[in-house]
Amino acid sequence: MFDKILIANRGEIALRVLRAARELGIQTVAVHSTADADAMHVKLADESVCIGPPAAKDSYLNIPSIVAACEITGAEAVHPGYGFLSENARFAEILTEHSIKFIGPSAENIRTMGDKIEAKRTAKALGIPVVPGSEGGVSDLADAKRIAKDIGFPVIIKATAGGGGRGMKVARNEGDLEIAMATAQTEAKAAFGNGEVYIEKYLEKPRHIEIQVLGDGQGNAVHLGERDCSLQRRHQKVWEEAHSPALNAAQRDQIGNRVAQAMRDLRYEGAGTIEFLYENGEFYFIEMNTRLQVEHPVTESITGLDLVQEQIRVASGAKLAMTQDDVQFAGHAIECRINAENPVTFAPSPGKVGDVHFPGGLGVRVDSALYSGYRIPPYYDSLIGKLIVSGKTRAECMMRLRRALSEFVIEGVETTIPLFQKLVKEADIIDGHYDIHWLEKYLARTNPL
């Protein structure tokens, strides 16, 4: 086991990793920008190193500074959290070159699954069902029209290096295709420095279902069930739950076992998530995230496993301590992402935090690095916390969520808590009848701007 790890991230996920490491008896090193000098993970870590000014490119994405911080402090491994450098294959390689362990999959796995086209090819070869679409990147309009005609409209144009909903455009007919292609290519080039796009069949009312996996890189892997992440705004997840209200145990086992076998074949190491669109009883692979997910706590709630500790254990060379038969599911869990945003316009709301009161009680967990007097910087993602509730049944979970939201207080900045207080009263949400387009339709109806 490691003696000391460096946490190459900030906010709630940095604090989450710090707590997991401390429970394993591992010392922690926090890195931070000048804007995060007073962050909670910096206050609680055994050591901290300032790695640059506020801009992420000069600090949390500054690989030489992070490597230097490892060498200065003697950190043997780096946990990247999510975002920033967590899916950067070159970062993983550079750490290896400096005899520092990257807590995550191999650079080869990151690179393969990080390219949307290569990931789709790999998934197909591993026996995972994929969405009908182009075999590779498409730049020629004539080819795009031919492919769209073959798979049938509507289609969606996606950036091969995409993420977060950028570089994605829907074309419902041939007349839309040229504009959609050009717009997606322009957005992709601006956001990712790579304007290559590909085409897939656009599903009208799918759910977003993802399978959590754990592997040890030695040929052992298990799945930890699914999460339903269908409540989204602009392709960004807002609410996640496990299990999905749309699946039964047989469907869960079928897709989960198929994915787990694929990860064994891939010799995958660490935590990963295979994401699918699900419609009319069929699963369609869309991408793999080769890292810890924001929504991992709902899986922890129904399995009793600490995913971060499992990541650290396998990174230290240990074999996976469980087989698929050892994984047991109990109850239901829901997570709401709390952002520092106006709950109607979703404009960011950085600033000084006033009084804070986190809800508590049986089955209530809050992952947040927030505290009274903390100043939320304007330079990073607006996620400031996650409310996770669990119960024996989904109905109990929903009632507990309603109660917890009524207790949640964050003063001084605007947050999305009022949005969730409305959602828990909606019949479709209570009944679990929603798809990936539901929330945007709801917002357009209730918050016309």
N, C-alpha and C positions, 0 to 999 in steps of 0.2 A: 504494500500500500504506500501511497505517496506521503511524504512528510509535510509538503507545502505545495499549494496550487495557487496560481494567479487567475483572477476572474476578469476576463477581458470584456466587460460590459458594464452597464449602469442600471439604476432604477430597481424595480421590484425583482427582476430576474437575477441581478447581481446579489441582492439580499437572499433570495431563494437558494442560490448556489452556496453562498457563505454558510447558511444554516445547515445545509446538508453536509458540507465538509466538516463543520465543527462537530456534528454528531458522530462523525467517523474518526474524530481525533486529529484532523488535518488542519494545519495552520493555513491562513488565507492572506493573499495579497490583493488589495483593491487598487485598480488603476482608475484615474479620473482626469477629466479636463478641468481647467480653471473654473468653469461654470459649476462643476459638481464637487467643489472642495468641501461643502457642508452636507453632502449626500449621506443618507443613513448607512449605506454599505461601507463608505469610507470611515465613518465613525466607529463601526463595529469590527472591521477587519483587524488582523494582527499587525499588518503593515499596509502602508499606502504609498503610491507613487503617482505624482502628477505627470501626465504624458503629453500635455499640449493645451492649446487654447480651445475655446468653446466649439468651433466648427468640427464636426465629426471627422472630416478628412484629415484634420491636423491632430487628432487625438485618438478616438476609438477605432479609426481606420488606419492609424499610423503604425504600420507593422514594425519598422525599426525601433520605435519608442517602446512598443510592447515587449519585443525581444530583449531590449536593453533592461527593461524593468524586471524581467525574469532573471537575467544574469546578475543584476545588482542585488536582488533579494534571495537568489538561490532557489527560486520556484522550479519544481521539477516538471510541472504540467500546467496546461492552460485550459480552463473551461470557457468556451466562447459565448455561452448563453444562447440567445436567439438574435437574429438581425446582425448588424455590423459584419464581423468577420466569420460568423458561424458556419457559412457555406462557401468559404473562400478556399479553394483547393491549394492555391499557392501559399497561403498563410500556413496551412497544415504542413506543407512540404518544407517551408522555411523553419518552422519549429523543429521538425524532425532533423533537419540539417544542423541544428544547434543542440541536438540531444535533449530536446524538450518535448514531452508527450502532449499531443493534441487530444483532448478528451472529446472524441467523436469518431466518425468513420474515416477510412483511408482517403487520401487525396484522390485516388483513382475513383472511388465510389462517389465522392462529392462531385468530381468533374463529370462523370458519366450521368448522374441523376440531375445535375444542375443545368444541363443543356436540355431544353424541353423536347427537342426532336430525338436526341440520343436516348433520353429517358424513356420516351415512348417506344422506341425500337427495343430497348433492353427489357422493358416490361412485357412487351409482346413475346419476346424470345423466352422469357421466364414463365410464360403461361398466364399472365395477368391480362384480363380483357381491357381493350382500349377503345376510345372514341373513334369512329370512322373519320378519316381525314387524309391530308397529304402525308407522303412518306418522309418528306424533308421540307426544307425552307422553300418558299415560293416568292419569286420576285417579278415574274412575268405575268401580266394581266391575262393573257390568253390562256396560260396554264391554270391560273386561278379560276377562270370561268369554266374550264374543262373539269377541274376537280370538283368545283361547287355543283356543277350539273350532275356529276357522277354520284355524289353523296346526297344531293338534294338540299335545297334551301329550306330554312335559313342556315347560314354558316357563321362561324365566328373566326375572326382574324386575330392571331395571338403573336406576341413577340417571343422569339425562341429563348431570349435571355430574360424574359419578363418576370413579373411578380407584382403583388399589391394592386392588381387591376389596371396597371399602365400598359399601353400598347395592345389593348384589346378592343375590337370593334365588331359589331354585328351587322351582317348584310342579309336582308330578307329577300332580295331578288337580285337579278343581274345588274340592274340599274344602280343598286347601292354599292356594288362590289368595288368599283374603281375608287370611289371616295373613301370607303372603309379601308382598303389596302393602303392608300396613300397616307391617310391619317394615322393608322396603326404603325406604319413604317417610320413616320416622322416622330411620333411619340416614343417609339422604341429607341430610336437613335439618340434622342434627347435624354431619355431616362437612363439608358444602359450602355450607350456608346456602340450599340449594335442594332442596325435597322432590319435585321432578318426577321421575317414572319412566316407563320405556317397557318394552315386552314383546318378547322374541324367542324363536324356537324354541330349545330347549335340546338341543344335540347330545350324544349319549351318550359317544362315544369319539373326540373330535376331537384333532388335533394343533394346536398354536399355531405358525403359520408367519408370519413377517413379512418384508417386502421392504424393503431399504434403498434409498433414492433420494437423488440429488443433483441440484439444479437451480440455475440462475443468475438466475432471475427475469426472464430475457430470452427465454424460450421454449425454452431448451435444458435437457434433463434426461436422466439415465441411471439405470438400476437397477444395483445392485451385488450381485445375487443375494439369496438368502434366508437366514434364520436360523431354526433350530428352537428354540423356547423352551417346549417342552411340559412340562418338569419344573418344576412349580410347587407352592408351598405357600400356601394361602389366596389364590390368584390372584396371588401374588408370584413372579416368576421366580427360579429358583435356579441353573439350569444352562442354558447356551445353546450351540448349535453351528452351524457352517456348513461344508458344506451340510447340509440335512436328510437323515437316513437314509431318509426316506419319499418323496423326490422324485427324478425323473430329470431329465436335461438338457432334454428337450422340455417337461416340465411347468414347469420353472424359466423357460425362455425365454418360454413362453406367458403366464404370469401376470406375469413381470417386464416384458415389453414392453408389456403392457396398462397396468400401473401407470405405467411411464415416460411413456407417451403422455398419460395423465391428468395427470401433473405438468407436462408441456409445455403442455397446455391450461389448466391452472391458473396457469401462469407462476410456479411455485413457486421460492422462493429458499432455498438452503442444504440442510442435511441433514434428512431426514424418514423416517419409517417407517410403512408401511401394514401393519396387523396383520390377519391372517385366522385363522379356524378352518378346518381342512382335514379333511374326512372323506369316505371313499368316492370319492376322486378329484375332489372339488369344493371350491372355495375360497369362503369366505363372509367378506366384510369385517366387521370389528368396530369398528375405530377407526384414527385416524391420530395419531401422535405427531409434533408439529411442532418437533422438537428432536433433539439428539444422544441416543442411547440408552446406557444403562449398558453394554450388550453390544456396542457398536460395535467393540471390538478384534478380535472373531472375523472380522468383515468385512474389517478392515484386514489380517489375517493371510493371507486367501486372495486378496486383490486387490493387496496391496502399496501401497495408497493410505493417506495420512494424512487421515482425514476432518475432523479439526479444522482442519488447514491449508487444506483445500478450502473449509470454511465461511468461514474468514477471507478467502481470496482472492476468493470471489464477493461477499462483503459489501463488499469494497473496490471493487467495480465491474467486476471481471474477468469475462469470459465463461468458461463451463465449458471446461476445457482438454482435454476428451476427448469422444469420441462413444461410442455403445454398442459399436461394433466395437473400440474401444481397450481396453475392459474385459476383462481376462483373469483366469480363476480358476485357482488352483493349490493342490492339497492340501486339507487339512481342519483345522479349528480348533475347540476347545472352551474355554468359559469357565466357571469356578466362582466364584460370589459368596461371598466370605469375610466373614461377619458376626461381630461380637462378641456372640455369643449362646450359651447352653447348647445343645449339639447334640441334646439329647433334648427338653427343654421349650421351647426357643427363647426363654427369658427373656433380656432384654438383659443384657450383662455389661460395663458401663463400668468404668473404673478405670485404674490405672497399668500400662503395658506393661513387662514385663521384657525378657529376651533375645529378639531377633528374628533369624531366619535365613530369607531368601527363597531358594527353589530357583532354579537356573540351568541353563545348558547349552543345547544347540541346541534351538530351537523352544520355549523357555520364556520367558514374559513375566509380570511381576507389576506391576500398576498399584496402587500403595498409597502413602499419605502417612504411613504408620506408621514409627515409629523407637523404639528402646529408650529408656525413660524418659518417653515421651509419655503423657499422661493422656487417655484417651478420655472425652469429656464425655458426660453422660447426656441431653443436650437434643436430639440429632439422630438421624437414621437410623443403624442399627447396622452398615451396610456399612463395612468397614475396608480392603477390598482385593479384587482380582480376580486370579485365577490363569488365565492364558491359555496354552494349549499348542497347537502346530501340528505337523503331520506330512504326509508324502506321501500317506498313506491314513488312513482312520478307525481302522483297527486299530493302526497305528503311533502315532497320536494318543492312543488309549486307554492304550497301554503307557507312553507318555511322561507322561501325566497321572498314572498310578499312581505312577511314579517320583518326579515332582515333588511330589506330595502327601506322600510319605514323607519328603521333605527339609524340608517347610515347618514352621517352628517360630515360634510366637508365645506367649510365656509371660506370666503375670501376669493374663490375662483368659481367659475361655472363648471358644472360637470354633467355627464349624461345620466346621472341617477334618475332624474324625472322621466326620462324616456323609458327606462326599465319599469318604473312604477306604473306606467301606462300599459306596457306590453303584458305584464303579468295578469292584467284584467281582460285581455282580449280573448274572445272565445276560441279563435283559431290556435292561439298559443297554448291556452289551457288544454285544448284537445289534441295538440301536437300536429295540427293540419297546416303545414306551411312548406314552402319550397324556397329556392334561392332568390326568387323575385318578390317574395311576399313583403319583406320589410320596405323595400323601395316603393312599392305600390302603396303601402300603408302610410309612409311618410309623405308621398305625393298627395294623398287624400286628406291627411290630417294636418300637414304643415305646408300648405301651398304658398310658395314664395314668388 
